[in-house]
Amino acid sequence: MKKILTLNVKQLRTEECFGYLKQVKAETANLPNEEPPAAQTAAVNTFESAYNAFDDALKASAVNPATATVTTTDDGRDASWRGANNYLAAMCAHPYPDISSIAVEVKSLFDKYGDPTKLAQTEESGVLHNLLQDLDALDASKRTSLNLGVWIADLKAKEEAFLAAVAERTEADAARQVGIVKETRTAAEAAYRSLVDTVNALAMINGDADYATFIDHVNAMIERQKAISKARSTRAKKEDEPAE
């Protein structure tokens, strides 16, 4: 009598386990489909549901929706800095010497730190923090004469929006679905074992003719997976052996 071999799916790597279960799911099409036994239908449905939940968890763990917000807010603060820098560059040529001299003074603060938009995000935040401190320390009359308040407020708001987005991304990363992946994988593994036990039992009770294709295909996959695992174990042992 044909019987599905034993494979300890717990020993497989996460993506490896998912790939194997995906193949098994495809093979369920080879199970009897005309008035199948209730036990078979229940086992297949449970397995497919658990597999789909595992699939969804893996997809969710690979995507952080807050990343797009970080990119958008980073672009926003870049544009704000460029606008303020260009404004000051233009004001340096103001026809009134007292205004142009103040503009030159403020522009020197921007020049002191260089263009932060070319830096990594964390470095840019450090530069903008220092620049904003310097701008806040300017005499109020100077800020007023250049109408600089609106530019400072915009840059500060854009930087705060970026930092808030980064905090959201970090929080999402910290809660990264790792627990859900483990939970759904465990459920999928249990559903797989239940499916195997059910098929083996039905093949024994009703004869294996209707289950032969499914059993043969799954066994071939199991043998292939065992060979892969054995080869990996052998390589790992060789790597651990001390060099002569």
C-alpha positions as CSV (number, residue, x, y, z in Angstrom):
1,M,0.0,0.0,0.0
2,K,1.3,3.4,-0.9
3,K,1.9,5.8,1.9
4,I,3.2,9.4,2.2
5,L,6.6,9.5,3.7
6,T,7.5,11.4,6.9
7,L,9.1,14.8,6.6
8,N,9.9,17.0,9.6
9,V,8.8,20.3,8.1
10,K,9.8,22.1,11.4
11,Q,13.5,21.6,10.4
12,L,13.0,23.5,7.1
13,R,13.9,27.2,6.8
14,T,10.9,29.5,6.7
15,E,10.9,30.2,3.0
16,E,11.8,26.6,2.3
17,C,8.9,25.4,4.3
18,F,6.5,27.8,2.5
19,G,7.8,26.6,-0.9
20,Y,7.3,23.0,0.0
21,L,3.8,23.6,1.3
22,K,3.0,25.6,-1.8
23,Q,3.9,22.5,-3.9
24,V,1.7,20.3,-1.7
25,K,-1.2,22.7,-2.1
26,A,-0.8,22.4,-5.9
27,E,-0.8,18.6,-5.7
28,T,-4.1,18.5,-3.8
29,A,-5.7,18.9,-7.3
30,N,-4.7,15.2,-7.8
31,L,-6.8,14.0,-4.9
32,P,-10.2,12.4,-5.7
33,N,-12.6,15.3,-6.6
34,E,-15.8,13.4,-7.4
35,E,-17.8,13.1,-4.2
36,P,-14.6,13.1,-2.1
37,P,-14.8,11.7,1.5
38,A,-15.8,14.4,4.0
39,A,-12.5,13.8,5.9
40,Q,-10.5,14.6,2.8
41,T,-12.5,17.8,2.1
42,A,-12.1,19.0,5.7
43,A,-8.4,18.2,5.7
44,V,-7.8,20.0,2.4
45,N,-9.8,23.0,3.3
46,T,-8.0,23.4,6.6
47,F,-4.6,23.0,5.0
48,E,-5.4,25.5,2.2
49,S,-6.7,28.0,4.8
50,A,-3.6,27.6,7.0
51,Y,-1.3,27.9,4.0
52,N,-3.0,31.1,2.8
53,A,-2.7,32.6,6.3
54,F,1.0,31.7,6.3
55,D,1.4,33.3,2.8
56,D,-0.3,36.5,4.0
57,A,1.9,36.7,7.0
58,L,5.1,36.4,5.0
59,K,3.9,39.1,2.6
60,A,3.0,41.4,5.4
61,S,6.4,40.9,7.1
62,A,8.2,41.9,4.0
63,V,6.4,45.2,3.5
64,N,6.4,48.2,5.8
65,P,3.8,50.8,4.7
66,A,5.4,53.5,6.7
67,T,8.4,53.4,4.3
68,A,6.5,55.3,1.6
69,T,5.6,58.1,4.1
70,V,9.3,58.4,5.1
71,T,10.3,58.9,1.5
72,T,7.6,61.5,0.9
73,T,8.4,63.5,4.0
74,D,12.1,63.3,3.2
75,D,11.4,64.7,-0.2
76,G,9.4,67.4,1.5
77,R,12.1,68.6,3.8
78,D,14.6,68.5,0.9
79,A,12.4,70.8,-1.1
80,S,11.9,73.1,1.9
81,W,15.7,73.4,2.5
82,R,16.3,74.2,-1.2
83,G,13.6,76.8,-1.3
84,A,15.0,78.6,1.8
85,N,18.5,78.3,0.5
86,N,17.6,79.7,-3.0
87,Y,15.5,82.5,-1.3
88,L,18.5,83.6,0.7
89,A,20.8,83.4,-2.3
90,A,18.5,85.8,-4.1
91,M,18.1,88.1,-1.1
92,C,21.9,88.4,-1.0
93,A,21.5,90.6,-4.1
94,H,18.8,92.8,-2.5
95,P,19.2,96.4,-3.6
96,Y,19.1,97.6,0.0
97,P,22.5,97.0,1.6
98,D,21.1,96.5,5.1
99,I,18.8,93.8,3.8
100,S,21.5,92.1,1.7
101,S,24.0,92.1,4.5
102,I,21.6,90.3,6.8
103,A,20.8,87.8,3.9
104,V,24.5,87.2,3.5
105,E,24.8,86.5,7.3
106,V,22.0,84.0,7.3
107,K,23.1,82.4,4.0
108,S,26.4,81.7,5.7
109,L,24.6,79.5,8.2
110,F,23.3,77.4,5.3
111,D,26.7,77.3,3.7
112,K,28.4,76.3,6.9
113,Y,26.6,73.0,6.9
114,G,26.5,72.4,3.2
115,D,23.7,70.8,1.2
116,P,22.1,68.2,3.6
117,T,19.8,66.8,0.9
118,K,22.8,64.8,-0.5
119,L,23.4,63.1,2.9
120,A,21.9,59.9,4.3
121,Q,18.6,60.5,6.1
122,T,20.0,60.3,9.6
123,E,22.9,62.7,8.8
124,E,20.5,65.1,7.2
125,S,18.4,65.2,10.3
126,G,21.5,66.1,12.3
127,V,22.4,68.9,10.0
128,L,18.9,70.3,10.0
129,H,18.7,70.1,13.7
130,N,21.9,72.3,14.0
131,L,20.8,74.6,11.3
132,L,17.4,75.2,12.8
133,Q,19.0,75.9,16.2
134,D,21.2,78.6,14.5
135,L,18.2,80.1,12.8
136,D,16.2,80.2,16.0
137,A,19.1,82.0,17.7
138,L,19.0,84.8,15.1
139,D,17.9,88.2,16.3
140,A,14.1,88.5,15.7
141,S,14.6,91.8,13.9
142,K,16.8,90.0,11.3
143,R,14.3,87.3,10.7
144,T,11.6,89.9,10.3
145,S,13.5,92.1,7.9
146,L,14.0,89.1,5.6
147,N,10.5,87.7,6.2
148,L,12.4,84.5,7.2
149,G,9.9,83.2,9.7
150,V,7.7,81.5,7.1
151,W,10.8,79.6,5.7
152,I,12.0,78.6,9.1
153,A,8.6,77.4,10.2
154,D,8.2,75.4,7.0
155,L,11.6,73.7,7.3
156,K,10.9,72.9,10.9
157,A,7.5,71.5,10.1
158,K,8.8,69.3,7.3
159,E,11.6,68.0,9.5
160,E,9.2,67.2,12.3
161,A,7.0,65.4,9.8
162,F,9.9,63.3,8.6
163,L,10.9,62.4,12.2
164,A,7.4,61.3,13.0
165,A,7.3,59.1,9.9
166,V,10.7,57.6,10.9
167,A,9.3,56.8,14.4
168,E,6.3,55.2,12.8
169,R,8.5,53.1,10.5
170,T,10.6,52.1,13.5
171,E,7.6,51.1,15.5
172,A,6.3,49.0,12.6
173,D,9.7,47.4,12.2
174,A,9.8,46.5,15.9
175,A,6.4,44.8,15.6
176,R,7.4,43.3,12.3
177,Q,4.9,40.4,12.1
178,V,7.6,38.0,13.3
179,G,5.2,36.5,15.8
180,I,2.5,36.2,13.2
181,V,4.8,34.4,10.8
182,K,5.7,31.9,13.4
183,E,2.1,31.4,14.5
184,T,0.8,30.9,11.0
185,R,3.7,28.6,10.0
186,T,3.0,26.4,13.0
187,A,-0.7,26.2,12.0
188,A,0.2,25.4,8.4
189,E,2.6,22.7,9.5
190,A,-0.1,21.1,11.7
191,A,-2.6,21.3,8.9
192,Y,-0.1,19.6,6.6
193,R,0.5,16.8,9.0
194,S,-3.2,16.4,9.4
195,L,-3.6,16.2,5.6
196,V,-0.9,13.6,5.3
197,D,-2.5,11.5,8.1
198,T,-5.9,11.8,6.5
199,V,-4.7,10.7,3.0
200,N,-2.7,7.8,4.4
201,A,-5.7,6.7,6.4
202,L,-8.1,7.0,3.4
203,A,-5.6,5.1,1.2
204,M,-5.5,2.3,3.7
205,I,-9.3,2.1,4.2
206,N,-10.4,2.7,0.6
207,G,-7.3,1.5,-1.3
208,D,-4.6,3.6,-2.7
209,A,-5.6,3.7,-6.4
210,D,-7.4,7.1,-6.2
211,Y,-4.5,8.5,-4.1
212,A,-1.5,7.1,-5.9
213,T,-0.7,10.2,-8.0
214,F,-0.9,12.5,-5.0
215,I,1.1,10.2,-2.8
216,D,3.8,9.5,-5.5
217,H,4.3,13.2,-6.2
218,V,4.4,14.3,-2.6
219,N,6.9,11.5,-1.8
220,A,9.1,12.6,-4.7
221,M,9.1,16.2,-3.2
222,I,9.9,14.8,0.2
223,E,12.8,12.8,-1.1
224,R,14.1,15.8,-2.9
225,Q,13.7,18.0,0.2
226,K,15.5,15.4,2.3
227,A,18.4,15.4,-0.2
228,I,18.7,19.2,0.0
229,S,18.7,19.1,3.8
230,K,21.3,16.4,3.9
231,A,23.6,18.2,1.5
232,R,23.2,21.4,3.5
233,S,24.0,19.5,6.7
234,T,27.1,18.0,5.1
235,R,28.4,21.3,3.9
236,A,27.9,22.8,7.4
237,K,29.9,20.0,9.0
238,K,32.7,20.4,6.5
239,E,32.8,24.2,7.2
240,D,33.0,23.5,10.9
241,E,35.9,21.1,10.6
242,P,39.3,22.6,11.5
243,A,41.6,23.3,8.6
244,E,44.7,21.0,8.5
